[in-house]
Amino acid sequence: MSCNNYYNVYNFNYHTPTEWRYNSEQEITAAEEQRELAQRLTLEADRLFGQAKDSVIKNKLDIDYQSKVIIKDIEYKCKEIEKQKNDLDEEICLLLGYQVRIDNANKLLVGDALDAIAECLRLRNSRQSIDLVFDDVEKELLRERELILGINDKLQDLQDKVVLQIRKLRKFVYNLSVDFHCKKNALKIEEQNKNLNENIVKKSILNNKNIFKPATISTTEWDQFTLDIISAANKVLVDGRPIRAFFDKCLNKMFKDLVGQSAAVDLAFKLRVEEYLEVIEKLNKQRVETIKNIEEVQETIEKLKKAIDDREACLALAHTRLLNRTRREGVELCRDELELRLFDEVVQLENDVKSLQSMMAESVECRRRLKQSTARIDVQLQVKQNSFRIDNELCTEQRKRVNYRAF
């Protein structure tokens, strides 16, 4: 009975022994293959585990080394930035000192010196009459004023240059500060990463695929960026340092010019005051001599008056004698020697009186002119003493406000 008959009898699908044996062999073969595959996978897993472990160790060592390199590189750049920034700050501090010096110079020159010069010129305009002259003192004062105004313009130009240089330096100080801050932040991050290990990080970070932002700046660009800033800052610093020497040279020349011109003004005042003293002395001496001459002329006038009175008395006597002799009678009314002598005396006395009166008139005129001279001398003395007081006292007091010194 075949299997098919059994199938038909019992309604079952029977397999043949051959199929059973084949199936058993197939199952055994498949199990052997799976076992061999498992062995191979285990060996491969062991190999990959060893390889991954070596790779992790190698990568860790490499990353640690690169981390140390970048940390040292950042630290070096931070030191360079800090050093350059300190140099810039020191230069700015020195320039601020020059700015203060220029401000003080402007204040003293424009404020005190110019005011003192203007006051001297105003006071000297109070001179009177012929003393209101454009003399050497006036010229030197005007030269000093023009010199100060010119120096004021130069100081303003120096001030502008200082301000411009400070702005340039502060710009680089800001850029270096920003770069320094960024590098300090990067250094902090690298130090933090250096202290990390696989045992303290959270694996949940693996679920976030959008946390990484790819860097777009190359290492060359990163290295060149700081180098360019430091190089540019150093160039501005080096190029600007001669400015301070130029400032010193300019300020010293200004001081020298001002002191020289101030000495010229003081010398002009001194010489002018000496001239006033000399003229005042001469005028005083002339006044004394003139008053003495007036007194002498006055004495002469008094003598002339007495002489005229005496001559007029004699003339009156002669006239009286002649009048009395006109009363003679008869032949006695003759032109005798006495008559002639009396007439001669009258003529001589009249001539003497005329001469004395003429001399007296001249003496009176001379006395009048001498008095006028005395009045003119008094006016000139007043004018000269006023000018002397202006230059020797008032202007000298104002000149004490002019105190040039090196800034």
C-alpha positions as CSV (number, residue, x, y, z in Angstrom):
1,M,0.0,0.0,0.0
2,S,1.4,3.2,-1.1
3,C,1.5,6.4,0.9
4,N,-1.1,7.9,-1.3
5,N,-3.4,5.2,-0.3
6,Y,-2.9,6.0,3.4
7,Y,-3.5,9.6,2.6
8,N,-6.7,8.7,1.0
9,V,-7.7,6.4,3.8
10,Y,-6.8,8.7,6.7
11,N,-7.0,12.0,4.8
12,F,-3.4,12.9,5.8
13,N,-0.5,14.2,3.7
14,Y,2.3,11.9,4.5
15,H,6.0,12.4,3.6
16,T,8.3,9.8,2.5
17,P,11.3,8.5,4.5
18,T,13.5,10.0,1.8
19,E,12.0,13.4,2.4
20,W,12.3,12.9,6.1
21,R,16.0,12.1,5.8
22,Y,16.6,14.9,3.4
23,N,14.9,17.4,5.7
24,S,16.8,16.2,8.7
25,E,20.1,16.6,6.8
26,Q,19.0,20.0,5.7
27,E,18.2,21.1,9.2
28,I,21.5,19.8,10.5
29,T,23.3,21.5,7.6
30,A,21.5,24.8,8.3
31,A,22.2,24.6,12.0
32,E,25.9,23.9,11.2
33,E,26.0,26.9,8.9
34,Q,24.3,29.1,11.5
35,R,26.8,27.9,14.1
36,E,29.7,28.6,11.8
37,L,28.2,32.0,11.0
38,A,27.9,32.7,14.7
39,Q,31.5,31.8,15.2
40,R,32.6,34.0,12.3
41,L,30.5,36.8,13.7
42,T,32.0,36.4,17.1
43,L,35.5,36.5,15.7
44,E,34.6,39.5,13.5
45,A,33.0,41.2,16.5
46,D,36.1,40.5,18.5
47,R,38.2,41.9,15.7
48,L,36.0,45.0,15.3
49,F,35.9,45.5,19.0
50,G,39.7,45.5,19.2
51,Q,40.0,47.7,16.1
52,A,37.4,50.2,17.5
53,K,39.1,50.2,20.9
54,D,42.5,50.9,19.2
55,S,40.8,53.6,17.0
56,V,39.2,55.2,20.0
57,I,42.4,55.2,21.9
58,K,44.3,56.6,18.9
59,N,41.6,59.2,18.2
60,K,41.5,60.2,21.9
61,L,45.3,60.6,22.0
62,D,45.2,62.5,18.7
63,I,42.3,64.7,19.9
64,D,44.0,65.3,23.2
65,Y,47.2,66.3,21.4
66,Q,45.3,68.6,19.0
67,S,43.4,70.1,21.9
68,K,46.7,70.9,23.7
69,V,48.1,72.4,20.6
70,I,45.1,74.6,20.0
71,I,45.0,75.6,23.6
72,K,48.6,76.6,23.6
73,D,48.1,78.4,20.3
74,I,45.1,80.3,21.7
75,E,47.0,81.1,24.9
76,Y,50.0,82.4,22.8
77,K,47.7,84.6,20.7
78,C,46.0,85.9,23.8
79,K,49.3,86.9,25.2
80,E,50.3,88.6,22.0
81,I,46.9,90.4,21.8
82,E,47.2,91.4,25.5
83,K,50.8,92.6,24.9
84,Q,49.8,94.6,21.9
85,K,46.8,96.0,23.7
86,N,48.9,97.1,26.6
87,D,51.3,98.9,24.2
88,L,48.4,100.7,22.6
89,D,46.9,101.6,26.0
90,E,50.3,103.0,27.1
91,E,50.6,105.0,23.9
92,I,47.1,106.4,24.3
93,C,47.9,107.3,27.9
94,L,51.0,109.2,26.7
95,L,49.0,111.0,23.9
96,L,46.3,111.9,26.5
97,G,49.1,113.5,28.5
98,Y,50.1,115.5,25.3
99,Q,46.5,116.5,24.9
100,V,46.5,117.9,28.4
101,R,49.7,119.8,27.8
102,I,48.3,121.3,24.6
103,D,45.1,122.3,26.4
104,N,47.1,124.0,29.1
105,A,49.2,125.8,26.6
106,N,46.1,127.0,24.8
107,K,44.5,128.1,28.0
108,L,47.6,130.1,29.2
109,L,48.4,131.5,25.8
110,V,44.9,132.4,24.6
111,G,43.6,133.2,28.1
112,D,46.3,135.0,30.1
113,A,48.9,136.1,27.6
114,L,46.6,137.5,24.9
115,D,44.5,139.2,27.6
116,A,47.6,140.8,29.1
117,I,48.8,142.0,25.7
118,A,45.4,143.4,24.8
119,E,45.3,145.2,28.2
120,C,48.8,146.7,27.6
121,L,47.7,147.9,24.1
122,R,44.5,149.4,25.6
123,L,46.5,151.1,28.4
124,R,49.0,152.5,25.9
125,N,46.2,154.0,23.9
126,S,45.6,156.2,27.0
127,R,48.9,158.0,26.2
128,Q,48.3,161.7,25.4
129,S,49.4,164.1,22.7
130,I,52.7,163.4,21.0
131,D,53.3,160.4,23.3
132,L,50.7,158.5,21.4
133,V,53.3,157.2,19.1
134,F,53.7,153.9,17.3
135,D,57.0,153.0,19.0
136,D,59.1,149.9,19.4
137,V,57.0,148.7,22.4
138,E,53.9,148.8,20.3
139,K,55.6,146.9,17.5
140,E,56.9,144.2,19.8
141,L,53.6,143.8,21.5
142,L,51.8,143.4,18.2
143,R,54.5,140.9,17.1
144,E,54.0,138.9,20.3
145,R,50.2,138.9,19.7
146,E,50.6,137.7,16.1
147,L,53.1,135.0,17.3
148,I,50.7,133.8,20.0
149,L,47.8,133.7,17.5
150,G,50.0,131.7,15.0
151,I,51.1,129.3,17.8
152,N,47.4,128.9,18.8
153,D,46.7,127.7,15.3
154,K,49.6,125.3,15.4
155,L,48.5,124.0,18.8
156,Q,45.0,123.4,17.4
157,D,46.5,121.5,14.5
158,L,48.6,119.4,16.9
159,Q,45.5,118.9,19.0
160,D,43.6,117.5,15.9
161,K,46.5,115.2,15.1
162,V,46.6,113.9,18.7
163,V,42.8,113.3,18.7
164,L,43.1,111.5,15.3
165,Q,45.9,109.3,16.5
166,I,44.1,108.4,19.7
167,R,41.0,107.5,17.6
168,K,43.1,105.2,15.4
169,L,44.7,103.5,18.4
170,R,41.3,103.1,20.2
171,K,39.9,101.5,17.2
172,F,42.6,98.8,17.3
173,V,42.2,98.5,21.1
174,Y,38.5,97.7,20.5
175,N,39.3,95.2,17.7
176,L,41.9,93.5,19.9
177,S,39.6,93.5,22.9
178,V,36.8,91.8,20.8
179,D,39.3,89.2,19.4
180,F,40.7,88.7,22.9
181,H,37.2,88.1,24.3
182,C,36.5,85.6,21.5
183,K,39.7,83.7,22.1
184,K,39.1,83.7,25.8
185,N,35.7,82.2,25.2
186,A,37.2,79.6,22.8
187,L,39.9,78.8,25.3
188,K,37.3,78.3,28.0
189,I,35.4,75.9,25.7
190,E,38.6,74.0,24.8
191,E,39.5,73.7,28.4
192,Q,36.0,72.4,29.1
193,N,36.2,69.9,26.3
194,K,39.6,68.8,27.5
195,N,38.1,67.8,30.9
196,L,35.2,65.8,29.3
197,N,35.2,62.0,29.0
198,E,32.7,59.4,27.7
199,N,31.5,58.6,31.3
200,I,30.1,62.1,32.1
201,V,28.4,63.0,28.9
202,K,24.7,62.3,28.2
203,K,23.9,59.9,25.4
204,S,20.7,61.8,24.8
205,I,22.7,64.3,22.8
206,L,22.9,61.6,20.1
207,N,19.2,62.1,19.4
208,N,19.7,65.8,18.4
209,K,21.0,65.9,14.8
210,N,20.8,69.7,14.4
211,I,23.2,70.8,17.1
212,F,26.3,71.0,14.8
213,K,27.0,74.1,12.8
214,P,29.8,73.4,10.3
215,A,32.7,75.9,10.6
216,T,33.2,78.1,7.5
217,I,36.5,79.7,8.5
218,S,39.7,77.9,7.7
219,T,42.6,77.5,10.0
220,T,44.7,79.8,7.8
221,E,42.0,82.5,7.9
222,W,41.7,82.1,11.7
223,D,45.4,82.4,12.2
224,Q,45.7,85.3,9.7
225,F,42.9,87.2,11.3
226,T,44.6,87.9,14.6
227,L,48.0,88.3,12.8
228,D,46.5,91.0,10.6
229,I,45.0,92.9,13.5
230,I,48.2,92.8,15.5
231,S,50.3,93.8,12.5
232,A,48.0,96.7,11.6
233,A,47.9,97.9,15.2
234,N,51.6,97.7,15.5
235,K,52.0,99.6,12.3
236,V,49.8,102.4,13.6
237,L,51.7,102.3,16.9
238,V,55.1,102.5,15.2
239,D,54.0,105.1,12.7
240,G,52.5,107.2,15.5
241,R,55.4,107.2,17.9
242,P,57.4,109.9,15.9
243,I,54.4,112.2,16.4
244,R,55.3,112.5,20.1
245,A,58.8,113.5,19.2
246,F,57.3,116.0,16.7
247,F,55.1,117.4,19.4
248,D,58.0,117.8,21.7
249,K,60.0,119.6,19.0
250,C,57.1,121.9,18.2
251,L,56.2,122.7,21.8
252,N,59.9,123.4,22.6
253,K,60.2,125.7,19.5
254,M,57.0,127.5,20.5
255,F,58.3,128.0,24.0
256,K,61.6,129.3,22.7
257,D,59.9,131.7,20.3
258,L,57.6,133.0,23.0
259,V,60.3,133.5,25.6
260,G,62.5,135.3,23.0
261,Q,59.6,137.6,21.9
262,S,58.7,138.2,25.6
263,A,62.3,139.2,26.2
264,A,62.1,141.6,23.2
265,V,58.9,143.2,24.6
266,D,60.4,143.6,28.1
267,L,63.5,145.1,26.6
268,A,61.4,147.5,24.5
269,F,59.5,148.5,27.7
270,K,62.8,149.0,29.6
271,L,64.3,151.2,26.9
272,R,61.1,153.2,26.5
273,V,60.9,153.7,30.3
274,E,64.6,154.9,30.3
275,E,63.7,157.3,27.4
276,Y,60.8,158.6,29.5
277,L,63.1,159.1,32.5
278,E,65.7,160.8,30.4
279,V,63.1,163.2,28.9
280,I,61.4,163.8,32.2
281,E,64.8,164.7,33.8
282,K,65.6,167.0,31.0
283,L,62.2,168.7,31.1
284,N,62.5,169.1,34.9
285,K,65.9,170.6,34.5
286,Q,64.6,172.9,31.7
287,R,61.7,173.9,33.9
288,V,64.0,174.9,36.7
289,E,66.2,176.8,34.4
290,T,63.1,178.5,32.8
291,I,61.7,179.5,36.1
292,K,65.1,180.9,37.1
293,N,65.1,182.9,33.8
294,I,61.6,184.1,34.5
295,E,62.7,185.4,37.9
296,E,65.8,187.0,36.3
297,V,63.6,188.7,33.6
298,Q,61.2,189.8,36.3
299,E,64.1,191.4,38.2
300,T,65.2,193.1,35.0
301,I,61.6,194.4,34.4
302,E,61.5,195.8,38.0
303,K,64.8,197.5,37.3
304,L,63.6,198.9,34.0
305,K,60.4,200.2,35.7
306,K,62.5,202.0,38.3
307,A,64.9,203.3,35.6
308,I,61.9,204.6,33.6
309,D,60.4,206.2,36.7
310,D,63.7,207.8,37.4
311,R,64.1,209.1,33.9
312,E,60.5,210.3,33.8
313,A,61.1,212.2,37.1
314,C,64.1,213.8,35.6
315,L,62.2,214.5,32.4
316,A,59.4,216.1,34.4
317,L,62.0,218.2,36.2
318,A,63.4,219.4,33.0
319,H,59.9,220.2,31.6
320,T,59.1,222.1,34.8
321,R,62.3,224.1,34.5
322,L,61.6,224.9,30.9
323,L,57.9,225.8,31.7
324,N,59.1,228.1,34.5
325,R,61.6,229.8,32.2
326,T,58.8,230.6,29.8
327,R,57.5,233.1,32.3
328,R,60.6,235.3,32.0
329,E,59.8,238.8,30.8
330,G,61.3,241.1,28.2
331,V,64.7,240.5,27.0
332,E,65.2,237.9,29.7
333,L,63.1,235.5,27.6
334,C,66.2,234.6,25.6
335,R,67.5,231.2,24.2
336,D,70.6,231.1,26.4
337,E,73.0,228.2,27.1
338,L,70.8,226.9,29.9
339,E,67.8,226.8,27.6
340,L,69.8,224.8,25.1
341,R,71.1,222.5,27.7
342,L,67.6,221.9,29.1
343,F,66.3,221.1,25.7
344,D,69.2,218.6,25.1
345,E,68.5,217.0,28.5
346,V,64.8,216.6,27.5
347,V,65.7,215.0,24.2
348,Q,68.2,212.7,25.8
349,L,65.8,211.8,28.6
350,E,62.9,211.1,26.2
351,N,65.2,208.9,24.1
352,D,66.3,207.1,27.3
353,V,62.7,206.5,28.3
354,K,61.8,205.2,24.9
355,S,64.7,202.8,24.9
356,L,63.9,201.7,28.4
357,Q,60.2,201.2,27.5
358,S,61.2,199.3,24.4
359,M,63.5,197.1,26.5
360,M,60.8,196.7,29.1
361,A,58.3,195.6,26.4
362,E,60.8,193.1,25.1
363,S,61.4,191.9,28.7
364,V,57.7,191.5,29.3
365,E,57.3,189.6,26.1
366,C,60.3,187.4,27.0
367,R,58.7,186.8,30.4
368,R,55.4,185.8,28.7
369,R,57.2,183.4,26.4
370,L,59.1,181.9,29.3
371,K,55.9,181.4,31.2
372,Q,54.4,179.8,28.1
373,S,57.4,177.6,27.9
374,T,57.0,176.6,31.5
375,A,53.3,175.8,30.8
376,R,54.3,173.7,27.8
377,I,57.0,172.0,29.9
378,D,54.4,171.3,32.6
379,V,52.0,169.8,30.0
380,Q,54.8,167.7,28.5
381,L,55.8,166.6,32.0
382,Q,52.3,165.6,32.7
383,V,52.1,163.7,29.3
384,K,55.5,162.0,29.9
385,Q,54.7,161.1,33.5
386,N,51.4,159.6,32.3
387,S,53.2,157.6,29.7
388,F,55.9,156.6,32.2
389,R,53.2,155.4,34.6
390,I,51.5,153.4,31.9
391,D,54.6,151.7,30.7
392,N,56.5,151.4,34.0
393,E,53.6,150.5,36.4
394,L,50.4,149.5,34.7
395,C,51.9,147.6,31.7
396,T,54.6,146.1,33.9
397,E,51.8,144.8,36.2
398,Q,50.1,143.3,33.2
399,R,53.3,141.7,31.9
400,K,53.5,139.7,35.2
401,R,50.5,137.7,33.9
402,V,52.6,136.6,30.9
403,N,54.3,133.5,32.2
404,Y,55.6,131.4,29.4
405,R,56.9,128.0,30.4
406,A,57.6,124.7,28.7
407,F,54.5,122.5,28.4
